[in-house]
């Protein structure tokens, strides 16, 4: 089993155990309390705990199936969304307490979010798509700063911005390079695109996807051979594949490949 998926399954099972422990506790209190109102309250809490346990179990199974099959069908929509909203925050909370690597859980969150987004009607015309990029993709020694205006790139080949600019010119989508999460959220709010294709690290992508839940976001993780936030890069071919998958006009998606 994939390491990320196995980790998620463990955290989901742990959440079920925690809720189950509360259900057992409520059952114990229910058994020894005789006041009628307390009994009613505890009965409701027990039923609620069981319902939540079942919901988490369904979310866990649906996410497992989605990751294995690489798709989310209509029956999985609600439980997968529940898993993203409930199990993932719990998993991050536990990893924080245990001082474990959160990026593994965030990476799975991004992967599942992408599957969830791609299951819907996501094809858009180029002007409705925003390509959001971090400024750390640019070579740190470059004097032609592209933050805010990717067209300042001279396509010298010292970083991946030139290849991305060519892709933007071929497809007609709008690309914006930002300095961080706050700037990204401000740009999205100002431009109000119908679809966002974003490149970032696990933390920024996971937070960004959660913060702009009203707009579908496809995430592509950057690569950090020099550490975080400096001279990072991205698989441009993968980025193009993601872009092609959301472009409305097939001719545009194929342009530049022939």
N, C-alpha and C positions, 0 to 999 in steps of 0.2 A: 504494500500500500504506500502511496505517496506520503512523504514525511510531513508535509504541510497538512494534508488531509487527515492523517493519523493524529496529529496534534489537535486538530479541530474536533475530531470525534471524541478524543479524551476529555476535552473541556466541556463538550456538550453532555457527555455522560456524567461528568462531575456536577454539572448544573442540575441534571435530573436527580442525582443522589442528594444534593442539597435540598431541593424541593421535596423529595421523598422523605427526608429527615423531618422537615417541618410537618408533613402530612402525618407521620408517625407521632410526633409531639402533640399535634392537635387531637389525634385519635386518643392518646393517653389522657389528655385533659378532659376530653369529652366523656371518657369512661368514668372519671371520678368526680366530675361536677354534676350536681343534680338540679341546679337552677335552670329553669326552662329556657330563659333567654340566652344564657351562656351556651346551652346545647344547640340552639338554633344558629347562633353565630359561628360556633365551631363546625357545625355541619356544613355551613356555607363555605367556610375556609378550607375544609377538607376537600369538598367538591371542586373548589377553585384550584387547589393545589394539584389535584389529579388532572384537571383540564389542562393546566399549564404544562404538567409533565408530558401529557399526550401530545400537546402542541409542539413542545421542544423535541420530542422523539420524532414526530413527523417532519419537523424542520431538519433535523439531523439526517434522517433517511433521504429526504429530498435533495439536500445539498450533496450528500454522498453520491446519489444517483446522477445529479447534474454534473458533478466533476468527472465522474467515470464516463458518462455518455457524451460530455462536452456540449450539452444542450439543456435548455429549460423548457419543458412543454407547459401547456395551459394548466394542467392539474398541479404543477409544482409552483406556480406563481406565488400563491399565498404563503405556503410553508417556507419557501426559499426566502421570501421577503422577511418573514418572521425571524428566520435564522440570521439574516443580515442585521436586523434591528435589535434582536434580543441576545442571541448566543454570542455573536462577535464581541459586543461590548463587555460581556461577562468574561470571555476568554482573555481579552486585553487587560481587564481588571486583575484576573488571577496571575497572568504573566508579569504584571507590574509588581504584585506582592511577592512573587517567587523570584523576581529579578531575572526573568528569562527574556529571550529575544522576541520582541513584539513584532518585528518585521515579517516573521514567518506567518503570523496570523493576519497581519495587514495584507500581505501578498495574496493569501487565500481569499480574503475579503474582496480585493480588487479583481481577482480571477472570477469569482462567483458573480460579482456585480457586472462584469463584462458579459458573462453568459446570460444574465438576466436581461441586460439591455439589448443584446443581440437577438433575444427571443421575440422582441416586439417589432413594430413597424418603424424601423429606424432610418430608412433611406431618405436623405434630404438633398435638396439642391445645394450647390457649393456655397452660395451666399448665406445659407442658414447654418453652416457648419463653422465652428471655431476651432482652430488648432492652437492649443495653449502650451507654451514651451517655457522651461526654466532658463534663466540667463546663464546658468553654470554650464550649459552646453557649448557656449562660445569659448574659444581659446582665451585664457586669462591675459595673454600678452597682446591680444589684438587691439589696435587703436580705433577700429571702426565699430563702435558700440552699437549693438543691434537691439538693445532693450527698448521696447516700444515701437521699433521700426525695423523689421527683419530685412527690408530692402537696402539697408546700409551695408549688408554683407557683400564682400568682394569675391566670394567663392574661391578663396585661395587654397582650400583643401586642408587647412590645418585643424579644422574641426568639422562637425557634421552639419553645421548651419547651412553651408552652401548647398549640400544635397537636399536638405529640407526645403530651401528656397526654390530650388528647381522643381520640386514636387508641388509646391504651392503655385508656382507659375503655370505648371501643366494643368492643374485641376481647378484653379480659381477660388480655392477656399481662403479664408482669412486666417493668417497666422499672427499671433501676438506673443512676444517674449516678455515675461514678467520677472520681478525680483523675488517674489515669494507668495505665500498663500493669501495674505491680505490683499496684495495687488491683484492676484488672480480672481478673487471673489469680487473685487471692485470692477474689474474688466468685464466679467460675466454679467454682473448686474447692469452695467452701462450698455453693453452690446446686445444683451438678451438673445443669444443664439438659441436655436432649437436643438442643437446637438453639439457636444464638446468632445474633442479628442485631445486628451491631455497627457503630457510626458512629465514625470516627476519621480521622486523617491517614494518608497512605501508609505512613509508617514504623511507626506504632503498630499499624496494621491488619496489615501484613505480618508483623511480629514476633509479634503476638498469634495470628494464624492458625497460624503455625509452632509456637508454644509449646503450643497446646491442640489439637493435631492429632487427638486422640482424639474430639473433639466437632466436628461440622460447624459451620462459621462462615460466614455470609454477610456480606460487607463492603460498606458504603456510605461513600464518601469524603465528608468534610465540606468545606465551602467556607470560605475564609479571606480575606475582603475586607479585614480589618484586620491581616493577618499571622497567624502561628501562635499558637495557645494563648490567644487573646483575642477574644471576641465573634465566634466562628465561627458558621456556620449549616449547614443541610443541606436538601436538596430533600425536603420532607416527603411530597410526592406520590410520589416515587421510593421513599422509605422505606416508604410504605404498600403500594406495588406489591410490594416484596420481602416484606413481612410477609404479604400476601394469598397469595403463592405458596407459603408454608410452613404456613399455617393448615390444619388438618385438616378443619374444618367449613366448607363453602362459605357457609352462611348467615352465619357470623361474618365471613368475608372480605368479604362483600358489604354488611354492616351499615354504615350511615353513608354509603353511596354513593347509596342510593335517595332 
